[in-house]
Amino acid sequence: MGKQVLYIEMDNCIGCRSCLAACTQCGGHDNRNRNYVLDVDPFINRQTIPLMCFHCVNPACARSCPAQAIQIADNGAVLSALVEKCIGCQNCTIACPYGIPKFDEEQNLMYKCDLCYDRTKEGIPPMCASVCPTNTLQWMEEAELEEKRAQIPLANGKWTASHDPDVLEGETNVKISLPGILQGKQKLF
């Protein structure tokens, strides 16, 4: 089995928030939601997009951590801060350009999407992808991703944000198909 990645096809999102419910149910997440669903422009249309950690190859959250509490797993998942190392400085929450890490004041600890590492290390899709009814979130091998890339050629090379040189954090382990609304295309519903 080749490397597997989380692929987000944002145009498919209907805003059902199943991914959020599943995230809180994942073992080890302490009933905390680690992903978000945003309304792109609620006064204009109903376009929603899931927002989750992109698991950057060289993550700003880990680079900014003075205690080296943020580890990167062998599958590329950027994990939440380790309890025994995190000093609660919140540098990671400030450094992330996507606003993903959150801080739990009671536990004095950063938490974020860990790509359901306990599942994905075994090849099992993360909880959010396993429940998504519209295939907005898909867990697939990189070869499947390349096939999808060939099927959905979008203008300006914006098919994935992950290889775009303008991306804030460079290459990521989560691949994205940007919504048509951001590329000047209208959604059909």
C-alpha positions as CSV (number, residue, x, y, z in Angstrom):
1,M,0.0,0.0,0.0
2,G,1.3,3.4,-1.0
3,K,1.2,6.5,1.1
4,Q,-2.3,7.7,1.9
5,V,-3.4,11.3,2.1
6,L,-6.4,13.2,3.1
7,Y,-8.0,14.9,0.1
8,I,-10.5,17.7,0.4
9,E,-12.8,18.5,-2.5
10,M,-14.2,21.7,-1.1
11,D,-16.9,22.1,-3.8
12,N,-18.7,19.0,-2.5
13,C,-19.2,20.4,1.0
14,I,-22.8,20.9,1.9
15,G,-22.2,22.2,5.4
16,C,-23.7,19.2,7.2
17,R,-21.0,19.2,9.8
18,S,-20.9,15.4,10.0
19,C,-17.1,15.7,10.1
20,L,-17.3,17.8,13.2
21,A,-19.5,15.4,15.0
22,A,-17.3,12.5,14.0
23,C,-14.2,14.4,15.2
24,T,-15.5,14.8,18.7
25,Q,-16.4,11.0,18.8
26,C,-12.8,9.9,17.9
27,G,-11.0,8.2,20.7
28,G,-8.3,10.3,22.2
29,H,-9.9,13.6,21.2
30,D,-11.5,14.2,24.6
31,N,-14.8,15.2,23.0
32,R,-13.1,18.3,21.6
33,N,-13.7,19.3,18.0
34,R,-10.5,19.8,16.1
35,N,-11.9,20.7,12.7
36,Y,-14.1,23.5,11.5
37,V,-16.7,24.3,8.8
38,L,-16.8,27.8,7.6
39,D,-19.3,29.7,5.5
40,V,-17.5,31.3,2.6
41,D,-19.8,34.3,2.2
42,P,-23.2,33.6,4.0
43,F,-24.8,36.7,2.6
44,I,-24.2,35.7,-1.0
45,N,-24.4,31.9,-1.2
46,R,-24.4,28.7,0.8
47,Q,-20.8,27.6,0.0
48,T,-19.2,26.1,3.0
49,I,-15.7,24.6,3.4
50,P,-14.2,22.3,5.9
51,L,-11.1,23.7,7.6
52,M,-8.7,21.4,9.2
53,C,-5.0,21.1,9.8
54,F,-3.1,20.7,6.5
55,H,-0.3,18.8,8.2
56,C,2.4,20.9,6.7
57,V,5.7,19.1,5.8
58,N,7.6,21.9,7.7
59,P,4.9,23.1,10.1
60,A,5.2,26.6,11.6
61,C,3.6,25.3,14.8
62,A,6.4,22.8,15.4
63,R,9.1,25.2,14.4
64,S,7.8,27.8,16.8
65,C,7.6,25.4,19.8
66,P,10.5,26.0,22.2
67,A,9.8,22.8,24.0
68,Q,9.7,20.5,20.9
69,A,6.3,19.3,22.1
70,I,4.8,19.0,18.6
71,Q,5.9,15.8,16.9
72,I,5.5,14.8,13.2
73,A,4.5,11.2,12.7
74,D,5.9,8.9,10.1
75,N,2.8,9.3,7.9
76,G,3.2,13.1,7.9
77,A,0.6,13.8,10.6
78,V,1.4,16.8,12.8
79,L,0.3,15.7,16.2
80,S,-1.1,17.7,19.1
81,A,1.4,18.9,21.7
82,L,2.7,16.3,24.0
83,V,1.3,16.7,27.5
84,E,4.7,16.1,29.2
85,K,6.5,18.7,27.1
86,C,4.0,21.5,26.3
87,I,4.7,24.5,28.4
88,G,1.6,26.4,27.4
89,C,3.4,29.3,25.7
90,Q,0.9,29.3,22.8
91,N,3.6,30.1,20.2
92,C,2.1,27.4,18.0
93,T,-1.3,29.0,18.0
94,I,0.2,32.3,16.9
95,A,2.6,30.8,14.3
96,C,0.1,28.7,12.4
97,P,-1.1,30.8,9.4
98,Y,-4.3,28.8,9.2
99,G,-5.4,29.3,12.8
100,I,-5.7,25.6,13.5
101,P,-4.1,24.9,16.9
102,K,-6.3,25.8,19.9
103,F,-5.3,26.2,23.5
104,D,-7.0,24.5,26.4
105,E,-6.5,26.8,29.3
106,E,-7.6,24.2,31.9
107,Q,-5.0,21.7,30.7
108,N,-2.5,24.4,29.7
109,L,-2.1,22.4,26.5
110,M,-2.4,23.0,22.7
111,Y,-4.6,20.6,20.8
112,K,-5.3,20.3,17.1
113,C,-6.2,17.8,14.4
114,D,-3.8,14.8,14.6
115,L,-5.2,13.2,11.4
116,C,-6.7,10.5,13.7
117,Y,-3.2,9.1,13.9
118,D,-4.3,6.1,15.9
119,R,-6.5,5.2,12.8
120,T,-4.4,6.5,9.9
121,K,-1.2,4.7,10.9
122,E,-3.1,1.5,10.3
123,G,-4.5,2.7,7.0
124,I,-8.0,3.4,8.4
125,P,-9.5,6.7,7.2
126,P,-9.7,9.5,9.8
127,M,-13.1,9.9,11.4
128,C,-14.0,13.0,9.4
129,A,-13.4,11.2,6.1
130,S,-15.1,8.0,7.1
131,V,-18.5,9.8,7.7
132,C,-18.5,12.5,5.0
133,P,-21.7,11.9,3.0
134,T,-20.5,13.9,-0.1
135,N,-16.9,12.8,-0.4
136,T,-15.7,16.2,0.4
137,L,-13.2,14.5,2.7
138,Q,-11.5,11.4,1.1
139,W,-8.7,9.2,2.4
140,M,-6.8,7.9,-0.7
141,E,-3.5,6.7,-1.9
142,E,-1.3,9.2,-3.7
143,A,-1.8,7.2,-7.0
144,E,-5.5,7.8,-6.7
145,L,-4.8,11.4,-6.1
146,E,-2.9,11.7,-9.3
147,E,-5.7,10.1,-11.2
148,K,-8.1,12.7,-9.7
149,R,-5.8,15.5,-10.6
150,A,-5.8,14.4,-14.2
151,Q,-9.7,14.3,-14.2
152,I,-10.2,17.7,-12.7
153,P,-7.9,20.2,-14.3
154,L,-8.7,23.6,-12.9
155,A,-7.4,26.9,-14.1
156,N,-4.3,28.6,-12.9
157,G,-2.8,25.4,-11.5
158,K,-4.9,25.8,-8.3
159,W,-6.0,22.2,-8.2
160,T,-4.1,21.7,-5.0
161,A,-2.8,24.3,-2.7
162,S,-0.1,22.0,-1.5
163,H,2.2,22.5,-4.4
164,D,1.5,26.1,-5.1
165,P,4.6,28.1,-4.4
166,D,2.4,30.9,-2.9
167,V,1.1,28.7,-0.1
168,L,1.9,30.1,3.3
169,E,3.6,27.0,4.6
170,G,4.8,25.3,1.4
171,E,4.0,21.6,0.9
172,T,1.4,19.9,3.0
173,N,0.2,16.4,3.5
174,V,-3.4,17.2,3.1
175,K,-4.3,17.9,-0.5
176,I,-7.0,20.4,-1.5
177,S,-9.3,21.1,-4.5
178,L,-10.2,24.7,-4.0
179,P,-13.9,25.6,-4.3
180,G,-15.0,26.9,-7.6
181,I,-16.2,30.1,-6.0
182,L,-12.6,31.0,-5.2
183,Q,-11.6,30.4,-8.9
184,G,-14.4,32.5,-10.4
185,K,-16.7,29.5,-11.0
186,Q,-20.2,29.3,-9.6
187,K,-21.5,26.3,-7.7
188,L,-24.5,24.6,-9.1
189,F,-26.5,24.5,-5.9
